[in-house]
Amino acid sequence: MALLHSLIMLLVLYLMFMSFNEVNSLFGDTQTAVTQGKLQSLGYIVDQEKNLSGLAIIIMYLRLYKFCSVSRALSTLVRTLGKCAMSLLLFIFVYCISVHPESSRAQLP
């Protein structure tokens, strides 16, 4: 599993390098026009980079679950979080409204 995760991260780094080079070749020279085909290839590279990053995150979570054995401390933590879940959700809701007030306002035309 660790080897697979390492390979996926290497692929992500390679795709990041490819997208960086593609952006530099597209917008580095201001004399040439940017075509739709070049932008589509850049979009494809970025989409694959995001897909592989998501896969790497899933593998990382699967690797972390092996360390979460059921113990007394873990069950106490889960029980405590279960009791305060509604308060946490309300806090997150109020926090999001106070930090990002522009997203809670209606957009005027």
N, C-alpha and C positions, 0 to 999 in steps of 0.2 A: 504494500500500500504506500510506503514511503517513497519507493522508486517511482511509482505512478504519479504521485503528487509532485515529485521533483521534475519529472518529464513534462508534466502539464505546465508547471511554472516556467520551465525553460521555453516551452512553446509560446507562452504568454509574453515573455521577454522578447523573443524573436519577432512576434507580431507587433509589439510596441515599437521595436526598432524599424520594422518594415513600414509601419504607418508614419513614423517620424520622417523617414527618408522619402516616402511618397508625398507628404505635405511639403517638405523642402523642395522636391522636384516640381510640384505643382505651383507653389506660390513664391519660390525663390527667384525665378526668372519672370520679371514683370512684362517682358516683351511677347511672350507666347500666351495664347488664350487657353483658358481652362475649359476642357470639354466635359460633357456629361459622362462619357465612358470612364474618364480618369477619376471623376468623383465617385462613380459607382464602385470602382475597384477599391478606392480608399474606404468607402462605406462598408464594403464586404470585409475588408481586413479588420476594421474597428469592430464590426459585429462579431467576428470570430474571436477576437481578443476578449470581448465581454462574455461570450459564451464559455470560453475556456476558463476565465476567471471565476465564473459562477460554479463551474464544475470543480475547480480547485477548492472553493469554499465548502462545497458539499463534502468533498473527501476529507478536508480538514476537520469538519464537524464529526464525521464518522470516526476519524482517528482519535478525537477527544473523548468520545463516548466510552472508550475502553478504560479511561481513567475515572469515570463516574460510577464507581461501584456503590451499591446501596449500603449506607452506613447510618449510624444514629445521627451524626451531625448533618448529613445530607438530607435525611428525612425531616429533621427539625427545620432546616432552611426551607424546604419545599412547603411544609405546613405553614410556616410564617408567611411566606410569599403568597400562599393561597388565601390566607385570612386577610391580607392587606391588598389584594389584587384590585379591588374596586377603587380604593384610595389611590393606588399607583396610577390607574387609568385616568382618574380625574386630574391628578397632578400633571400627567403628561399632556392631557388636553389643554389645561390652563397654561402650561409652559409653552406649548406650541402656539397658542393664541398670543401670548405676551411677547414671544421672541419673534414671531413672524406675523405681525399685524397686517402686512400688506396682502397676505394670502387669505385673511378672513374678511376683507372688505370686498364689496361687490364692485365689479369692473364697470365703470361708466363709459358709454360710447363717446 
